[in-house]
């Protein structure tokens, strides 16, 4: 795999060049870098902010989380729902969110 790279194939050094489908189809090297969506304003950013707030401040209500995070109430709700489903966050008896121990 160190010779056959999508971005910079080294066909001249490859012992399989005579049976290579990539080469037989006339393909050439290409960039395999996929653009990543912007982080600013993303769900990833809100999720990280929720985890950070809970780790720094302890259990917080939805209202307190929404105030602590500039991600909008809907974004914070979506993030806490996902983090709860994934087992990273849990609700206390009082209804606050906290990091799962």
N, C-alpha and C positions, 0 to 999 in steps of 0.2 A: 504493500500500500504506500510505500514511500516513493515509488516511481510514478504510480498512476494517480495523479491528482487532478481534479476537474479544472482547477485554475491554471496549473502549469504542468501538463502531462509531459513526461520524459520518455516518449515513445522510442527514441533512438537507443535508450539504455535498457529497455524492457525486454526480457526473454520471451514474453508472450505476444509481441507485436504482430506476429504472423497469424494469430488466431483471435486478435482483439476485436470485439464487436464495436467498440467506440471508434476505433480507427477505420474499420471496414465500412461504417456508416458515414464516413467522411466528416466526422465531428472534430472540432478543434477545442482547445482550452477555452474556458469561460470562467467568469467570476461566479463563485458559488455563494457570495455574500448576500444574504437576504436582508433587506432593510428592516430594522426593528422599529415598531411604532414609537412615537414620542412618549417620553416618560412624564413630562409635565402635564398634569391634569388626567393622567391615566388611572385605571383601576389599581395598577401595581403601586402607584404613588400613594393612593388613599389607603390601601392595605398596609403598606409600610408605616404610614403615619398612625394608623390604628394600633398596630403592634408596638410602635415606639411610645405612644401615649400611655398605653396600658402598662408597659414595662417601667415607665418613669413615674407614673402617677397612681398605679394600682387600679382597682376596680372603678369603672366609670359608667354612669348611665348613658343612654343614647344621646340625651340632650347635652351632657357634659362632653361626650366624645365629639359631637357635631360642633360644639363651640371650640374645642381644642384643635380641631382639624379643619382646615380650609378646603373641604372637599364637597361641601353641600350635604344636606341631610340624606338625600337619596343615595349618594355615593358612599356615605358612611354606612347606611343600612345595607347596601349591597355588599360592601366589604366585610361587615360583621357577620352577615348571613353566610358568606363563603368561608370565612375563617372558622366559624362555628361548625359548618358541615365538615370541614377538613380536620377538625379536632384541635385547632391551635388556640381557639378562644372558647370560653364557656360563659353561660349566664349564671349569676349567683341567685340565691333564693329571693333576694330583694329585686332582681331584674337587671342588675348592673352587669357589665361585661368585664371579664378578667382573662388574663392569659392562663391557659390550662397548665396545671402543674404536672 
